[in-house]
Amino acid sequence: MNATIDLLLTRRSVPAALLAAPGPSADELQTLLTIASRVPDHGKLAPWRFIVFEGEARVEAGRQLARIAGQRQPDISETRLEDEQQRFSKAPLVVAVVGRAAEHVKIPVIEQIYSAGAVCLNLEIAAHAMGYAACWLTDWPAYDAEARAALGLAEGETIAGFIHIGTPTIAPTDRPRPALADIVSRFGD
C-alpha cells in the first residue's frame, strides 16, 4: 500500500481538549493553508477564507463567546462560562474555515458550500500528514449571528468548520464506520 493510501486510512479526529502544544509553526501553517485551499472550486470563486486563532487571540475569542453566552443565559453556570472562555484555547491552533457562498450566474450555491467543506477536510488531512491531529467542530458559535460577527465574519458569511490542530495527547482511536454493504448500491440493480 502506498503512503498516501495509508495516510487516508489512518486519519482520525482527536477531541480538541486532547490536542496540546506544540502546534504547527508559522511555515507549517502556511503549508497547511496552501494545501487546504487546493480543493475543487468550480468557477475559481474561492468561496471560503480563513481566520487563524493562535496565541492570545484564542483567549480573546473565548472571552467574546463567553460574554455572548452570559448575556443570552443570565443563569449560565460558571463551569459553562469557563468552557466558553476556553473554547479556542484547548488546541494550540484553531482555523475557522469561513464560507462565502453567494448566488452566481453559473455556480450553484451548494457547490460553493461543498468546496468549503472540502477545505475543512483537506486541512485535517494535511495536519495528519504533518504528524499533528485535528478536530473539525462547529457548535453554537457557527450558527449564531452575533458570535460570528464577534469572531470577525461579515454579514452573509458562515462557518464551515473550526479546525482545532495540535499534538495529540492520546493515540487516536477509530470509531465504528458503516459497512459498505449498507451504503453502496449499483445503478441498475
Secondary structure as GFF3:
##gff-version 3
##sequence-region A 1 189
A	DSSP	alpha_helix	3	10	.	.	.	ID=ss1
A	DSSP	three_ten_helix	16	18	.	.	.	ID=ss2
A	DSSP	beta_strand	19	20	.	.	.	ID=ss3
A	DSSP	alpha_helix	26	36	.	.	.	ID=ss4
A	DSSP	beta_strand	48	54	.	.	.	ID=ss5
A	DSSP	alpha_helix	56	72	.	.	.	ID=ss6
A	DSSP	alpha_helix	78	85	.	.	.	ID=ss7
A	DSSP	beta_strand	93	99	.	.	.	ID=ss8
A	DSSP	alpha_helix	109	129	.	.	.	ID=ss9
A	DSSP	beta_strand	133	137	.	.	.	ID=ss10
A	DSSP	three_ten_helix	140	142	.	.	.	ID=ss11
A	DSSP	alpha_helix	145	150	.	.	.	ID=ss12
A	DSSP	beta_strand	158	168	.	.	.	ID=ss13
A	DSSP	alpha_helix	180	183	.	.	.	ID=ss14
###
